[in-house]
């Protein structure tokens, strides 16, 4: 449900934190339990940043049927709603979430991932401001994907013919935007955490709360 004073929505795409099912590339380097623990910490940080804004925050989780686990993981973070991601490609899931929120009356919608610890409440506010002057905002990740995409109206064509799960996602999305004459603004490039090198660059492994689980 939208907050009464605001038509803006932040949708967080998150996986249920199950060892062996999240951060598989990182798990191959530090073990499934360690990768899951790191994902849990990063994901909570991202969701908390969204919840600190004055906007509606919705956690779109996968797989379906894992809502109790996700709620337990994010317990203590207020003002959250939960919805299950539909099956299908990432493009299909993004189209579905945007369509759902706009159908419910949202004015502007950001969708963010849950594995970019540099996302802050301030950066989310900047993204919303970008939508005052553009149809879309996109936050590129260093791996060639994006950690954030925001729209002020449905753009279903923006998610078609994209090579998902490759390093060409961001560039292909910009090409689609130009083809659709969708005005866009590019945000600051940030690092997702997918590998041990990513975690080391960001200093995440030196936190006292981190445990490898090995």
C-alpha positions in Angstrom: 0.0 0.0 0.0 1.2 3.5 -0.8 1.9 5.9 2.0 -0.8 8.5 2.0 1.5 11.4 1.3 3.6 9.9 -1.4 3.1 8.2 -4.8 6.7 7.0 -5.0 7.7 3.4 -4.6 11.0 1.6 -4.0 10.8 -2.0 -5.0 13.7 -4.2 -3.7 14.3 -7.4 -5.6 15.7 -10.0 -3.1 16.3 -13.7 -2.9 15.5 -15.6 0.2 18.8 -16.0 2.1 19.4 -19.8 1.8 22.9 -21.1 1.8 23.8 -22.6 -1.5 21.0 -20.7 -3.3 22.4 -17.1 -3.1 25.7 -15.7 -4.3 26.9 -18.9 -5.9 30.0 -17.4 -7.4 31.0 -16.0 -4.1 30.1 -19.3 -2.4 32.6 -21.1 -4.6 35.3 -19.0 -3.1 34.3 -18.7 0.6 31.7 -21.4 1.1 27.9 -21.3 0.9 27.4 -20.4 4.5 29.8 -17.4 4.3 28.3 -16.2 1.1 24.8 -16.4 2.5 25.8 -14.5 5.7 27.4 -11.8 3.6 24.3 -11.5 1.4 22.1 -11.3 4.5 24.1 -8.3 5.8 24.2 -6.5 2.4 20.5 -7.1 1.7 19.5 -5.8 5.1 21.6 -2.7 4.6 20.0 -2.0 1.2 16.4 -2.6 2.5 17.1 -0.4 5.5 18.3 2.4 3.3 15.1 2.2 1.2 13.0 2.1 4.4 14.6 5.3 5.7 13.2 7.3 2.8 9.7 8.8 2.9 8.6 6.5 0.1 6.8 3.1 0.1 9.2 0.2 0.2 8.1 -3.2 -1.2 10.3 -6.3 -1.0 9.8 -8.5 -4.1 11.2 -11.8 -3.0 12.0 -15.1 -4.7 11.3 -18.0 -4.7 7.6 -17.8 -3.9 6.7 -19.5 -0.7 9.6 -18.1 1.2 7.9 -15.0 2.7 8.2 -16.2 6.3 12.0 -16.6 5.9 12.3 -13.2 4.2 10.3 -11.5 6.9 12.4 -13.1 9.6 15.6 -12.0 7.8 14.3 -8.4 7.6 12.6 -8.2 11.0 13.1 -4.9 12.8 13.0 -2.9 9.6 9.7 -1.0 9.6 7.2 0.0 6.9 7.9 -2.9 4.5 5.4 -4.7 2.3 6.2 -8.1 0.7 5.3 -9.6 -2.7 6.5 -12.8 -4.5 8.3 -12.3 -7.8 6.6 -14.2 -10.6 8.5 -16.9 -12.5 10.3 -16.1 -15.7 13.2 -14.0 -16.9 14.5 -11.0 -15.1 13.0 -8.8 -17.8 9.6 -10.4 -17.3 9.8 -9.9 -13.5 10.8 -6.2 -13.9 7.9 -5.6 -16.3 5.5 -7.2 -13.9 6.7 -5.2 -10.9 6.6 -1.9 -12.7 3.1 -2.6 -14.2 1.8 -3.7 -10.8 2.9 -0.5 -9.0 1.8 1.9 -11.8 -1.6 0.1 -12.0 -1.9 0.7 -8.2 -1.4 4.5 -8.7 2.4 4.9 -8.2 3.8 8.1 -9.6 7.4 7.1 -9.8 9.0 3.6 -9.2 12.5 2.6 -8.5 13.6 -1.1 -8.6 16.8 -1.9 -7.0 18.8 -5.1 -6.4 19.8 -6.3 -2.9 23.5 -6.9 -3.5 24.9 -3.4 -3.9 26.0 -2.1 -0.4 26.7 1.4 -1.7 23.0 2.1 -2.2 22.0 4.8 0.4 18.9 6.7 1.2 20.6 9.8 -0.3 21.4 8.0 -3.6 17.8 6.8 -3.8 16.5 10.4 -3.4 18.9 11.5 -6.2 17.4 8.8 -8.4 13.9 10.1 -7.8 15.0 13.6 -8.5 16.4 12.4 -11.8 12.9 11.2 -12.8 11.8 14.8 -12.6 13.7 15.5 -15.8 13.8 12.1 -17.5 11.6 9.1 -18.3 14.0 6.7 -16.8 17.1 6.6 -14.5 19.6 3.8 -14.6 22.3 3.0 -12.1 25.1 1.0 -13.8 27.0 -1.7 -12.0 30.7 -2.3 -12.6 29.9 -5.8 -14.0 27.9 -4.4 -16.9 24.5 -4.8 -15.4 22.6 -2.3 -13.3 21.8 -2.0 -9.6 18.8 0.4 -10.1 16.3 1.3 -12.7 13.5 3.8 -12.3 10.6 4.9 -14.4 7.8 7.4 -14.2 5.5 5.5 -16.5 5.4 1.9 -17.8 8.1 1.1 -20.4 7.6 -2.6 -21.2 9.7 -2.5 -24.3 12.7 -1.4 -22.3 13.1 -5.0 -21.0 12.8 -6.9 -24.3 15.8 -8.2 -26.3 18.2 -7.8 -23.4 21.0 -10.4 -22.8 20.2 -11.0 -19.2 22.9 -12.3 -16.9 25.7 -11.0 -19.1 28.0 -8.0 -19.0 26.0 -6.4 -21.8 22.8 -5.7 -19.9 23.4 -2.0 -19.2 24.5 -1.1 -22.7 21.7 -3.0 -24.3 19.2 -1.3 -22.1 20.5 2.1 -23.1 20.2 1.1 -26.8 16.6 0.0 -26.2 15.9 3.3 -24.5 17.2 5.3 -27.5 15.2 3.1 -29.9 12.0 3.8 -27.8 12.9 7.5 -27.5 12.8 7.1 -23.8 14.8 9.9 -22.2 17.2 8.6 -19.5 19.7 9.7 -17.0 22.6 7.6 -15.9 23.5 7.5 -12.2 26.8 6.9 -10.5 28.4 3.5 -11.3 28.6 1.2 -8.3 29.8 -2.2 -7.4 27.6 -5.2 -6.8 29.0 -8.0 -4.7 29.3 -11.2 -6.7 32.8 -12.4 -6.0 35.5 -12.5 -3.3 37.3 -9.7 -5.1 34.2 -7.5 -4.9 33.9 -8.1 -1.2 37.6 -7.4 -0.6 37.5 -4.1 -2.5 34.6 -2.9 -0.4 36.2 -4.1 2.8 33.3 -6.3 3.7 35.3 -9.3 4.9 37.0 -7.4 7.7 33.7 -6.7 9.6 33.7 -8.4 13.0 30.3 -9.7 12.3 31.4 -11.6 9.2 31.7 -15.4 9.5 32.8 -17.7 6.6 30.9 -20.6 8.0 33.6 -23.0 6.9 
